[in-house]
Amino acid sequence: MQVPFVPNGGQWDKQAAFAAHTFAGTLFVTTEGKLVYSLPGKAKADQPTKANGSGHSGKHIRKQSTPGWVLTETFIGANHQPLAVKPSGYRPAQAKASYMVGAASRHTKSLDSFERVRLGEVFKGVEVELRATGSNVEKIFTVKPHQDPKQIRLRVAGANKLALGKRGELIVQTGNGPVTYTAPIAYQEDVSGKRSEVKVAYALNTATHSYGFTVGDYNPDQALVIDPLLQSTY
C-alpha cells in the first residue's frame, strides 16, 4: 500500500505540515512551503568489536553509518527573497497513518493521507503541486496562459555543488554523495486532451545554488506544465 503525504498531527516538529517517505529518505513540507529532505547516512564497513565479559568469545560485528544529510529547497523571487507558501492536502488517499512513538500523549491515530499537496500560486500565474507516488515525489508547475515560466526559481540549501548530468539531470552534491533529480519534462494539452511535448531543461545558477528552467517554443495561449521528478537516485 502506498502511503503518500501525511499531515502533521503532532508526531513531528510543529514546523512540518506534511511528510512523504521516499526511497532516499523523508521529504517534509514545512508550514511555509519549504521542502526539507531528511536523507539517511551512508553505511560504513562493518566494524568488529571485542567480546565483553559475558563469557562469549569471538568478535561481534557492529553496523555503522555516517551522519544523515539535510537538503532544503526554497521557492525564491526575482530578488532571491524566499516566498512564503501555504501548503494544503489535495486528493485524499485510501491509506491511514498512525504514529505510536514516544509518550502516549504524542500518539496519533488514523491520520488522513493525500496523494498531493497544493502550494497554490507560488509565482505570478504559476500554480505548484507536489505529487507522492509511494517512493518518489514530483513537483508539478502549471504555468497559466501568457505567464512567464522563467519566474520559477528554487534555492537548494545544504548542497555542496549543483551540476548537470549528461542526460540533463540535476546533480546535487552532498557530503554523503550525490542526489540526482531527473531531467524535467514539459507539455501542453489541447481541449481534446492531446499532449504536445515542449523542450525544457534545468537552468542553474551555481553561485547561488539555485535553479529554474529554460523552455523551448510553445503556444502561449495554452497552459504549460513542467514536471521534474524530485529524486532519482541517492
C-alpha positions, 0 to 999 in steps of 0.5 A, a space after each residue: 500500500 502506498 502511503 503518500 503525504 501525511 499531515 502533521 498531527 503532532 508526531 513531528 516538529 510543529 514546523 512540518 505540515 506534511 511528510 512523504 517517505 521516499 526511497 532516499 529518505 523523508 521529504 517534509 513540507 514545512 508550514 511555509 512551503 519549504 521542502 526539507 529532505 531528511 536523507 539517511 547516512 551512508 553505511 560504513 564497513 562493518 566494524 568488529 568489536 571485542 567480546 565483553 565479559 559475558 563469557 562469549 568469545 569471538 568478535 561481534 560485528 557492529 553496523 555503522 553509518 555516517 551522519 544523515 544529510 539535510 537538503 532544503 529547497 526554497 521557492 525564491 523571487 526575482 530578488 532571491 527573497 524566499 516566498 512564503 507558501 501555504 501548503 494544503 492536502 489535495 486528493 485524499 488517499 485510501 491509506 491511514 497513518 498512525 504514529 505510536 512513538 514516544 509518550 502516549 500523549 504524542 500518539 496519533 491515530 488514523 491520520 488522513 493521507 493525500 496523494 498531493 499537496 497544493 502550494 497554490 500560486 507560488 509565482 505570478 500565474 504559476 500554480 505548484 503541486 507536489 505529487 507522492 507516488 509511494 517512493 518518489 515525489 514530483 513537483 508539478 508547475 502549471 504555468 497559466 496562459 501568457 505567464 512567464 515560466 522563467 519566474 520559477 526559481 528554487 534555492 537548494 540549501 545544504 548542497 555542496 555543488 549543483 551540476 548537470 548530468 549528461 542526460 540533463 539531470 540535476 546533480 546535487 552534491 552532498 557530503 554523503 554523495 550525490 542526489 540526482 533529480 531527473 531531467 524535467 519534462 514539459 507539455 501542453 494539452 489541447 481541449 481534446 486532451 492531446 499532449 504536445 511535448 515542449 523542450 525544457 531543461 534545468 537552468 542553474 545558477 551555481 553561485 547561488 545554488 539555485 535553479 529554474 528552467 529554460 523552455 523551448 517554443 510553445 503556444 502561449 495561449 495554452 497552459 504549460 506544465 513542467 514536471 521534474 521528478 524530485 529524486 532519482 537516485 541517492 
